[in-house]
Amino acid sequence: MKPELLARLPQRTHATRFFWVRHAPVPAGAYKMYGSLDEDCDTSNRAVFEGVAAKLPKDALWITSPLKRTKQTAKALIDAGATAAEWQEDADILEQDFGDYNGMTHEELFAIRDDAFLGFWPSSPEVQAPNGESFAMLRARVESFTQRMSAAHPGKDLVCVAHRGTILAALQIALDLPIKNSVSFDIGNVSLTRLTYHGDVPAGGPSWRVVDVSWLP
């Protein structure tokens, strides 16, 4: 293709590449709602960590939520061969705060719910959990994060170790999904979701490219 035609395509120097990784499995999650609680995760599956680490960019900026399960996951990825040029925390990529639902057993939660999202998400996306957040509020946080990161790091790779809700929100933003469909994706533990923001697409065009969703080796 002629250089003048190539120049009309989105350029790598204006693209911010988000490598979203969900934290490792949380043993407490087998029986209770842990949402925004600070629970430990299980990083013993070395093969999975090595496979995901091999797909991550070298010398990227790494960002975790303040919860220890994301930091434990990031450390396990680095121990498995990934490299980080810099590491920082950002509260905007915390899991949704489920308020009074945090700490409930699954049986207790199901006993008080009869909405159509049972089995997809702990609360309806538009509904604010008692003394907590709605998914829509989480989405606003994640949008603030992606806007800040895209403005500050054009042309860069970002490894973001976060939570299922955070990654669902990032996908909802990228695809401009109806909020009710935002919780439809299965996002596996330690899985990789790659989204690229193109800052040089003309108005009216898509700004986001979806590369991988919940990839696992």
MIDRENVEX-78748 format. One line per 2 residues: for each residue x, y, z of N, C-alpha, C. Coordinates in nm, 2 decimals, padded with zeros to 4 digits. Layout:
X:Y:Z:X:Y:Z:X:Y:Z ~ ...
This chain:
00.08:-00.12:00.00:00.00:00.00:00.00:00.09:00.12:00.00 ~ 00.04:00.23:-00.07:00.12:00.35:-00.08:00.13:00.42:00.06
00.24:00.48:00.08:00.26:00.55:00.21:00.15:00.65:00.25 ~ 00.10:00.72:00.15:00.00:00.82:00.17:-00.13:00.76:00.21
-00.16:00.63:00.17:-00.28:00.56:00.21:-00.26:00.50:00.35 ~ -00.14:00.45:00.37:-00.11:00.39:00.50:-00.13:00.50:00.61
-00.09:00.62:00.58:-00.10:00.73:00.67:-00.24:00.76:00.72 ~ -00.34:00.72:00.64:-00.48:00.74:00.68:-00.53:00.64:00.78
-00.45:00.54:00.80:-00.50:00.43:00.89:-00.46:00.47:01.04 ~ -00.52:00.41:01.14:-00.48:00.44:01.28:-00.34:00.41:01.30
-00.26:00.49:01.36:-00.12:00.48:01.38:-00.09:00.42:01.52 ~ 00.02:00.34:01.52:00.06:00.28:01.65:00.10:00.38:01.75
00.15:00.49:01.71:00.20:00.60:01.80:00.08:00.67:01.87 ~ -00.04:00.65:01.82:-00.16:00.72:01.88:-00.25:00.61:01.95
-00.20:00.49:01.96:-00.28:00.38:02.02:-00.23:00.35:02.16 ~ -00.32:00.34:02.25:-00.29:00.29:02.39:-00.35:00.15:02.40
-00.26:00.06:02.43:-00.29:-00.08:02.43:-00.31:-00.13:02.57 ~ -00.43:-00.17:02.61:-00.47:-00.22:02.74:-00.47:-00.37:02.74
-00.38:-00.43:02.83:-00.38:-00.57:02.85:-00.44:-00.60:02.98 ~ -00.57:-00.63:02.98:-00.65:-00.65:03.11:-00.63:-00.79:03.15
-00.59:-00.82:03.28:-00.58:-00.95:03.33:-00.67:-00.96:03.46 ~ -00.76:-01.06:03.46:-00.84:-01.07:03.59:-00.75:-01.15:03.69
-00.77:-01.11:03.82:-00.69:-01.17:03.92:-00.71:-01.33:03.93 ~ -00.63:-01.40:04.00:-00.63:-01.54:04.02:-00.75:-01.58:04.10
-00.79:-01.71:04.10:-00.91:-01.75:04.18:-00.90:-01.72:04.33 ~ -01.01:-01.68:04.39:-01.02:-01.65:04.53:-01.09:-01.77:04.60
-01.02:-01.84:04.68:-01.08:-01.95:04.75:-01.21:-01.92:04.83 ~ -01.21:-01.80:04.89:-01.33:-01.76:04.96:-01.45:-01.75:04.87
-01.43:-01.72:04.74:-01.54:-01.70:04.65:-01.62:-01.83:04.62 ~ -01.57:-01.94:04.67:-01.65:-02.07:04.65:-01.78:-02.07:04.73
-01.78:-01.98:04.83:-01.90:-01.99:04.92:-01.96:-01.86:04.96 ~ -01.89:-01.75:04.92:-01.95:-01.62:04.97:-01.91:-01.51:04.87
-01.99:-01.40:04.88:-01.96:-01.28:04.80:-01.84:-01.21:04.85 ~ -01.74:-01.19:04.77:-01.62:-01.12:04.82:-01.60:-00.98:04.75
-01.66:-00.96:04.63:-01.67:-00.82:04.57:-01.55:-00.73:04.60 ~ -01.57:-00.63:04.68:-01.47:-00.53:04.72:-01.39:-00.57:04.85
-01.42:-00.69:04.90:-01.34:-00.73:05.02:-01.20:-00.76:04.98 ~ -01.11:-00.75:05.07:-00.96:-00.77:05.04:-00.92:-00.91:05.07
-00.96:-01.00:04.98:-00.93:-01.14:04.99:-00.80:-01.19:04.92 ~ -00.74:-01.29:04.97:-00.62:-01.35:04.90:-00.67:-01.44:04.78
-00.58:-01.46:04.69:-00.61:-01.54:04.57:-00.51:-01.66:04.57 ~ -00.54:-01.75:04.48:-00.46:-01.87:04.47:-00.37:-01.86:04.34
-00.24:-01.85:04.35:-00.16:-01.83:04.24:-00.07:-01.96:04.21 ~ -00.12:-02.07:04.24:-00.05:-02.20:04.23:-00.04:-02.26:04.09
-00.13:-02.21:04.00:-00.13:-02.28:03.87:-00.02:-02.22:03.78 ~ 00.10:-02.27:03.80:00.21:-02.21:03.73:00.20:-02.21:03.58
00.14:-02.32:03.52:00.13:-02.33:03.38:00.05:-02.21:03.32 ~ -00.06:-02.18:03.39:-00.15:-02.07:03.34:-00.07:-01.94:03.35
00.00:-01.92:03.46:00.07:-01.79:03.47:00.18:-01.78:03.37 ~ 00.25:-01.89:03.34:00.36:-01.88:03.24:00.30:-01.85:03.10
00.18:-01.92:03.07:00.12:-01.89:02.94:00.07:-01.75:02.92 ~ 00.01:-01.69:03.02:-00.04:-01.55:03.01:00.08:-01.46:03.01
00.18:-01.49:03.10:00.30:-01.40:03.10:00.37:-01.39:02.96 ~ 00.37:-01.50:02.89:00.43:-01.50:02.76:00.36:-01.41:02.66
00.23:-01.38:02.68:00.15:-01.29:02.59:00.16:-01.15:02.63 ~ 00.22:-01.11:02.74:00.22:-00.98:02.79:00.34:-00.90:02.73
00.33:-00.77:02.70:00.43:-00.69:02.64:00.55:-00.67:02.74 ~ 00.67:-00.66:02.69:00.78:-00.63:02.77:00.79:-00.49:02.81
00.83:-00.46:02.94:00.86:-00.33:02.99:00.74:-00.23:02.97 ~ 00.62:-00.29:03.00:00.50:-00.20:03.00:00.48:-00.14:03.14
00.39:-00.04:03.14:00.35:00.01:03.27:00.24:-00.08:03.32 ~ 00.26:-00.13:03.45:00.16:-00.22:03.51:00.08:-00.14:03.61
-00.05:-00.17:03.61:-00.14:-00.10:03.71:-00.23:-00.21:03.77 ~ -00.23:-00.21:03.90:-00.32:-00.30:03.97:-00.42:-00.21:04.05
-00.53:-00.28:04.09:-00.62:-00.21:04.19:-00.55:-00.22:04.33 ~ -00.60:-00.15:04.43:-00.54:-00.16:04.56:-00.56:-00.29:04.63
-00.65:-00.38:04.58:-00.68:-00.50:04.66:-00.56:-00.60:04.63 ~ -00.53:-00.68:04.74:-00.41:-00.76:04.74:-00.42:-00.87:04.64
-00.54:-00.92:04.60:-00.55:-01.03:04.50:-00.49:-00.99:04.37 ~ -00.51:-00.86:04.33:-00.45:-00.81:04.20:-00.30:-00.80:04.21
-00.25:-00.76:04.33:-00.11:-00.74:04.34:-00.04:-00.88:04.35 ~ -00.11:-00.98:04.42:-00.06:-01.11:04.42:-00.05:-01.17:04.28
-00.15:-01.15:04.20:-00.16:-01.20:04.06:-00.05:-01.14:03.98 ~ -00.03:-01.00:03.99:00.08:-00.94:03.92:00.21:-00.99:03.95
00.24:-01.01:04.08:00.37:-01.07:04.12:00.39:-01.21:04.07 ~ 00.28:-01.29:04.07:00.29:-01.43:04.01:00.32:-01.42:03.86
00.27:-01.33:03.79:00.29:-01.32:03.65:00.44:-01.28:03.62 ~ 00.49:-01.19:03.71:00.63:-01.15:03.69:00.72:-01.26:03.73
00.69:-01.34:03.83:00.77:-01.45:03.87:00.76:-01.56:03.76 ~ 00.66:-01.56:03.68:00.64:-01.66:03.57:00.71:-01.61:03.44
00.77:-01.49:03.44:00.85:-01.45:03.32:00.81:-01.31:03.26 ~ 00.70:-01.25:03.31:00.66:-01.12:03.26:00.75:-01.01:03.32
00.76:-00.90:03.26:00.84:-00.79:03.31:00.76:-00.66:03.31 ~ 00.79:-00.58:03.41:00.72:-00.45:03.43:00.82:-00.34:03.44
00.80:-00.24:03.36:00.89:-00.12:03.36:00.86:-00.04:03.48 ~ 00.73:-00.03:03.52:00.68:00.05:03.63:00.56:-00.01:03.68
00.53:00.01:03.81:00.41:-00.06:03.87:00.34:00.05:03.96 ~ 00.21:00.07:03.94:00.14:00.16:04.02:00.00:00.11:04.05
-00.07:00.17:04.15:-00.21:00.13:04.18:-00.30:00.24:04.15 ~ -00.43:00.20:04.12:-00.53:00.30:04.08:-00.66:00.25:04.13
-00.73:00.33:04.22:-00.85:00.29:04.28:-00.97:00.29:04.18 ~ -00.95:00.35:04.07:-01.06:00.35:03.97:-01.09:00.21:03.91
-00.99:00.12:03.92:-01.01:-00.01:03.87:-01.04:-00.12:03.97 ~ -01.08:-00.07:04.09:-01.14:-00.16:04.19:-01.26:-00.24:04.14
-01.29:-00.35:04.20:-01.41:-00.42:04.17:-01.53:-00.34:04.22 ~ -01.65:-00.36:04.17:-01.77:-00.30:04.22:-01.79:-00.32:04.37
-01.82:-00.21:04.44:-01.85:-00.22:04.58:-01.99:-00.27:04.60 ~ -02.01:-00.40:04.64:-02.14:-00.45:04.66:-02.20:-00.42:04.80
-02.14:-00.33:04.87:-02.20:-00.29:05.00:-02.24:-00.40:05.09 ~ -02.37:-00.40:05.13:-02.42:-00.49:05.22:-02.42:-00.64:05.17
-02.40:-00.65:05.04:-02.39:-00.79:04.99:-02.26:-00.85:05.01 ~ -02.15:-00.77:05.03:-02.02:-00.83:05.06:-02.02:-00.92:05.19
-01.96:-01.03:05.17:-01.96:-01.13:05.29:-02.08:-01.22:05.30 ~ -02.18:-01.19:05.22:-02.30:-01.29:05.22:-02.26:-01.42:05.16
-02.32:-01.53:05.21:-02.31:-01.65:05.13:-02.39:-01.64:05.01 ~ -02.36:-01.73:04.91:-02.44:-01.73:04.79:-02.59:-01.76:04.82
-02.61:-01.85:04.91:-02.75:-01.88:04.95:-02.82:-01.76:05.00 ~ -02.75:-01.68:05.09:-02.82:-01.56:05.14:-02.85:-01.46:05.04
-02.75:-01.44:04.94:-02.78:-01.35:04.84:-02.89:-01.39:04.75 ~ -02.90:-01.52:04.71:-03.00:-01.56:04.62:-03.14:-01.55:04.69
-03.14:-01.56:04.82:-03.27:-01.56:04.89:-03.33:-01.42:04.89 ~ -03.26:-01.32:04.86:-03.31:-01.18:04.86:-03.32:-01.13:04.72
-03.29:-01.21:04.62:-03.29:-01.16:04.48:-03.39:-01.24:04.40 ~ -03.46:-01.18:04.31:-03.55:-01.25:04.21:-03.55:-01.18:04.08
-03.44:-01.10:04.05:-03.43:-01.03:03.92:-03.38:-01.11:03.81 ~ -03.38:-01.06:03.69:-03.34:-01.14:03.57:-03.19:-01.16:03.56
-03.11:-01.09:03.64:-02.97:-01.10:03.63:-02.91:-01.21:03.72 ~ -02.99:-01.28:03.79:-02.94:-01.38:03.88:-02.87:-01.48:03.79
-02.74:-01.51:03.83:-02.66:-01.60:03.76:-02.56:-01.53:03.67 ~ -02.58:-01.40:03.64:-02.49:-01.32:03.56:-02.41:-01.22:03.65
-02.48:-01.16:03.75:-02.41:-01.05:03.82:-02.48:-01.04:03.96 ~ -02.41:-01.00:04.06:-02.47:-01.00:04.20:-02.58:-00.90:04.21
-02.60:-00.81:04.12:-02.71:-00.71:04.13:-02.74:-00.66:03.98 ~ -02.86:-00.61:03.96:-02.89:-00.56:03.83:-02.80:-00.44:03.80
-02.75:-00.43:03.68:-02.65:-00.32:03.65:-02.69:-00.18:03.68 ~ -02.82:-00.15:03.67:-02.86:-00.01:03.70:-02.88:00.01:03.85
-02.89:-00.10:03.93:-02.94:-00.08:04.07:-02.81:-00.07:04.16 ~ -02.82:00.03:04.25:-02.71:00.05:04.34:-02.73:-00.05:04.46
-02.62:-00.13:04.49:-02.63:-00.22:04.60:-02.64:-00.14:04.73 ~ -02.71:-00.19:04.83:-02.73:-00.12:04.95:-02.59:-00.08:05.01
-02.57:00.05:05.04:-02.45:00.10:05.09:-02.33:00.07:05.00 ~ -02.35:00.05:04.87:-02.24:00.02:04.78:-02.26:00.10:04.65
-02.22:00.03:04.54:-02.23:00.09:04.40:-02.32:00.01:04.31 ~ -02.36:00.07:04.20:-02.42:00.00:04.09:-02.31:-00.03:03.99
-02.34:-00.12:03.89:-02.24:-00.14:03.78:-02.22:-00.01:03.70 ~ -02.33:00.06:03.69:-02.32:00.19:03.61:-02.21:00.28:03.68
-02.21:00.28:03.81:-02.11:00.37:03.88:-01.97:00.31:03.86 ~ -01.96:00.18:03.86:-01.83:00.12:03.83:-01.78:00.16:03.69
-01.88:00.15:03.60:-01.84:00.19:03.46:-01.79:00.33:03.45 ~ -01.85:00.42:03.52:-01.80:00.56:03.52:-01.66:00.57:03.57
-01.62:00.49:03.67:-01.49:00.49:03.72:-01.39:00.44:03.62 ~ -01.43:00.33:03.55:-01.34:00.27:03.46:-01.32:00.36:03.33
-01.43:00.43:03.30:-01.42:00.52:03.18:-01.32:00.63:03.22 ~ -01.33:00.68:03.34:-01.23:00.79:03.38:-01.09:00.73:03.38
-01.07:00.61:03.42:-00.94:00.55:03.41:-00.89:00.54:03.27 ~ -00.97:00.48:03.18:-00.92:00.46:03.04:-00.90:00.60:02.97
-00.98:00.70:03.00:-00.95:00.83:02.94:-00.82:00.89:02.99 ~ -00.80:00.88:03.12:-00.67:00.93:03.18:-00.55:00.86:03.12
-00.56:00.73:03.12:-00.45:00.65:03.07:-00.42:00.67:02.92 ~ -00.53:00.68:02.84:-00.51:00.70:02.70:-00.45:00.84:02.67
-00.49:00.94:02.75:-00.43:01.07:02.73:-00.29:01.08:02.77 ~ -00.25:01.01:02.88:-00.12:01.01:02.94:-00.02:00.92:02.87
-00.07:00.82:02.80:00.02:00.71:02.75:-00.01:00.67:02.60 ~ -00.02:00.77:02.51:-00.04:00.73:02.37:00.08:00.65:02.32
00.05:00.55:02.24:00.16:00.47:02.18:00.22:00.37:02.28 ~ 00.16:00.35:02.40:00.22:00.27:02.50:00.13:00.14:02.53
00.20:00.05:02.60:00.13:-00.07:02.65:00.11:-00.06:02.80 ~ -00.01:-00.10:02.84:-00.05:-00.10:02.98:-00.10:-00.23:03.02
-00.04:-00.29:03.12:-00.09:-00.42:03.18:-00.17:-00.38:03.30 ~ -00.30:-00.41:03.30:-00.40:-00.37:03.40:-00.45:-00.50:03.47
-00.41:-00.52:03.59:-00.45:-00.64:03.67:-00.56:-00.60:03.76 ~ -00.68:-00.65:03.73:-00.80:-00.60:03.79:-00.90:-00.71:03.82
-01.03:-00.68:03.80:-01.14:-00.77:03.84:-01.24:-00.79:03.73 ~ -01.32:-00.89:03.75:-01.42:-00.92:03.64:-01.51:-00.80:03.61
-01.56:-00.73:03.72:-01.64:-00.62:03.69:-01.57:-00.51:03.62 ~ -01.45:-00.48:03.65:-01.37:-00.38:03.59:-01.35:-00.41:03.44
-01.32:-00.54:03.41:-01.30:-00.58:03.27:-01.43:-00.58:03.19 ~ -01.54:-00.62:03.25:-01.67:-00.61:03.19:-01.70:-00.46:03.16
-01.67:-00.37:03.25:-01.69:-00.23:03.22:-01.61:-00.18:03.10 ~ -01.48:-00.22:03.10:-01.40:-00.18:02.99:-01.45:-00.23:02.85
-01.50:-00.35:02.85:-01.56:-00.41:02.73:-01.69:-00.33:02.69 ~ -01.77:-00.30:02.79:-01.89:-00.22:02.77:-01.86:-00.08:02.70
-01.75:-00.02:02.75:-01.71:00.11:02.70:-01.66:00.09:02.56 ~ -01.58:-00.01:02.54:-01.52:-00.03:02.40:-01.62:-00.06:02.30
-01.72:-00.14:02.33:-01.82:-00.18:02.23:-01.95:-00.10:02.24 ~ -01.96:00.00:02.33:-02.08:00.08:02.35:-02.20:-00.01:02.37
-02.19:-00.11:02.45:-02.30:-00.20:02.47:-02.41:-00.14:02.56 ~ -02.54:-00.18:02.54:-02.64:-00.15:02.64:-02.60:-00.20:02.77
-02.63:-00.12:02.88:-02.58:-00.15:03.01:-02.63:-00.29:03.06 ~ -02.75:-00.33:03.01:-02.80:-00.46:03.05:-02.72:-00.58:02.99
-02.65:-00.55:02.88:-02.57:-00.66:02.82:-02.42:-00.66:02.87 ~ -02.39:-00.57:02.95:-02.25:-00.55:02.99:-02.20:-00.66:03.08
-02.28:-00.74:03.14:-02.24:-00.85:03.23:-02.25:-00.98:03.16 ~ -02.26:-00.99:03.03:-02.28:-01.11:02.96:-02.15:-01.19:02.93
-02.04:-01.13:02.94:-01.91:-01.20:02.91:-01.86:-01.28:03.03 ~ -01.82:-01.40:03.00:-01.74:-01.48:03.09:-01.60:-01.43:03.09
-01.54:-01.39:03.21:-01.41:-01.35:03.22:-01.34:-01.44:03.32 ~ -01.25:-01.53:03.27:-01.19:-01.63:03.35:-01.08:-01.57:03.44
-01.05:-01.64:03.55:-00.94:-01.59:03.64:-00.81:-01.61:03.56 ~ -00.73:-01.51:03.57:-00.60:-01.49:03.51:-00.61:-01.48:03.36
-00.73:-01.47:03.30:-00.74:-01.45:03.16:-00.70:-01.32:03.11 ~ -00.67:-01.31:02.98:-00.62:-01.18:02.92:-00.73:-01.13:02.83
-00.76:-01.00:02.84:-00.85:-00.93:02.75:-00.77:-00.81:02.70 ~ -00.76:-00.80:02.57:-00.68:-00.70:02.51:-00.77:-00.60:02.43
-00.76:-00.47:02.47:-00.84:-00.36:02.41:-00.74:-00.25:02.37 ~ -00.76:-00.20:02.25:-00.67:-00.09:02.20:-00.75:00.03:02.17
-00.71:00.14:02.23:-00.78:00.27:02.21:-00.70:00.34:02.10 ~ -00.76:00.38:01.99:-00.70:00.46:01.88:-00.74:00.60:01.89
-00.64:00.69:01.93:-00.67:00.83:01.95:-00.67:00.91:01.83 ~ -00.65:00.85:01.71:-00.64:00.93:01.59:-00.75:00.89:01.49
-00.85:00.82:01.53:-00.96:00.79:01.44:-01.05:00.91:01.42 ~ -01.09:00.95:01.30:-01.18:01.06:01.28:-01.31:01.05:01.35
-01.37:01.16:01.38:-01.50:01.16:01.45:-01.60:01.07:01.37 ~ -01.68:00.99:01.44:-01.78:00.91:01.38:-01.73:00.76:01.36
-01.60:00.74:01.37:-01.55:00.61:01.36:-01.53:00.54:01.49 ~ -01.51:00.41:01.49:-01.48:00.34:01.62:-01.35:00.37:01.67
-01.34:00.40:01.80:-01.21:00.43:01.87:-01.14:00.31:01.93 ~ -01.22:00.21:01.95:-01.16:00.09:02.02:-01.15:-00.03:01.93
-01.05:-00.11:01.95:-01.03:-00.24:01.88:-01.03:-00.35:01.98 ~ -01.11:-00.45:01.97:-01.11:-00.56:02.06:-01.03:-00.67:02.00
-00.92:-00.71:02.07:-00.82:-00.80:02.02:-00.84:-00.94:02.08 ~ -00.86:-00.95:02.21:-00.88:-01.08:02.28:-00.98:-01.06:02.39
-01.06:-01.16:02.42:-01.15:-01.15:02.53:-01.14:-01.28:02.61 ~ -01.10:-01.27:02.74:-01.09:-01.38:02.83:-01.00:-01.49:02.77
-00.88:-01.45:02.71:-00.79:-01.55:02.65:-00.71:-01.63:02.77 ~ -00.71:-01.76:02.75:-00.63:-01.84:02.84:-00.55:-01.94:02.76
-00.43:-01.97:02.81:-00.34:-02.07:02.74:-00.40:-02.21:02.74
